[in-house]
Every structure is written in structure tokens, then in C-alpha cells.
Amino acid sequence: MLLNIRLFARARDLAGSDTISVELPEGATVGNLRSALSDQYPSLDPVIPNLHVAIGTDYAKDSATLDKSQSISCFPPVSGG
């Protein structure tokens, strides 16, 4: 399945785009997405370990199953004052 992933902040800067497409098998999980991001977009490697993944408006654990009808967003932790 082909997933369109929205990227924010440093992840967007590293990828050079605010949206990327990732190819994953049916029944893939957020953990599989992390691996695929590293394989398909190695420029994201610096942020992948700490990347937050949201399905819709909720944060998702690595065990959450993905499907192509979902809205998926990824962003690194934000800090500041």
C-alpha cells in the first residue's frame, strides 16, 4: 500500500518536502513505517528515533496498524520557550 505522510518541522526540512509517499505492505505498523522511512528516506535518519507519529489526531504507538485511508503525520519533538 502507498501511504502519504505529512511531515512537520525538522522532518520536513530534512526530507525537503511537507509530504512524502511510503510503500508498505498491507497490515504494516507504525514500527514498520519507521523502518521504511529510514530505507526510503535516509535523510530522515537523524529524527526517526524520536519521531512522533499521529494517526488522525492521536499519537500512535509502534504497534498500531496502518491503512491507506488514514491521515498520517510525523514530526519530531518540539522544544522552545
C-alpha positions as CSV (number, residue, x, y, z in Angstrom):
1,M,0.0,0.0,0.0
2,L,1.2,3.5,-0.7
3,L,0.8,5.9,2.2
4,N,1.1,9.7,2.0
5,I,2.8,11.0,5.1
6,R,2.7,14.7,6.2
7,L,5.9,15.9,7.8
8,F,6.5,18.9,10.1
9,A,9.4,20.9,11.5
10,R,12.8,19.4,11.2
11,A,11.5,16.2,9.5
12,R,10.0,18.4,6.7
13,D,13.3,20.3,6.4
14,L,15.4,17.1,6.2
15,A,13.0,15.5,3.6
16,G,12.8,18.7,1.6
17,S,9.0,18.3,1.3
18,D,6.0,18.6,3.6
19,T,4.5,15.3,2.1
20,I,6.2,12.1,1.2
21,S,4.9,8.7,-0.1
22,V,6.0,5.5,1.6
23,E,5.4,2.0,0.2
24,L,4.4,-0.6,2.9
25,P,2.7,-4.0,2.9
26,E,-0.9,-4.3,4.0
27,G,-1.2,-4.7,7.7
28,A,2.1,-2.7,8.4
29,T,2.6,-1.0,11.7
30,V,4.0,2.3,12.8
31,G,7.2,0.5,13.6
32,N,7.3,-0.8,10.0
33,L,6.8,2.8,8.9
34,R,9.9,3.9,10.9
35,S,12.0,1.2,9.2
36,A,10.6,2.2,5.8
37,L,11.3,5.9,6.4
38,S,14.9,5.0,7.1
39,D,15.2,2.8,4.0
40,Q,13.3,5.1,1.6
41,Y,14.3,8.5,3.0
42,P,17.7,8.1,4.7
43,S,17.9,11.9,5.1
44,L,15.3,11.5,7.9
45,D,17.6,9.2,10.0
46,P,18.6,11.9,12.5
47,V,15.0,12.3,13.6
48,I,13.4,8.9,13.2
49,P,14.3,7.5,16.7
50,N,12.3,10.4,18.3
51,L,9.7,11.0,15.6
52,H,6.1,11.3,16.8
53,V,3.6,9.6,14.5
54,A,0.0,10.6,14.6
55,I,-2.9,8.7,13.0
56,G,-5.6,11.3,12.6
57,T,-5.3,13.5,15.7
58,D,-4.0,10.8,18.0
59,Y,-0.4,9.8,18.7
60,A,0.2,6.2,17.7
61,K,2.4,3.5,19.3
62,D,4.8,1.5,17.1
63,S,2.4,-1.5,17.4
64,A,-0.5,0.5,15.8
65,T,-1.6,-0.9,12.4
66,L,-1.8,1.5,9.4
67,D,-4.0,1.6,6.4
68,K,-4.1,3.8,3.4
69,S,-7.4,5.6,4.4
70,Q,-5.8,7.1,7.5
71,S,-4.3,10.6,7.8
72,I,-0.7,10.0,9.0
73,S,1.6,12.8,10.2
74,C,5.2,12.7,11.5
75,F,7.0,15.3,13.5
76,P,10.0,15.5,15.8
77,P,9.6,16.6,19.5
78,V,9.3,20.4,19.8
79,S,11.1,22.4,22.3
80,G,11.5,26.1,23.0
81,G,10.5,28.8,25.3
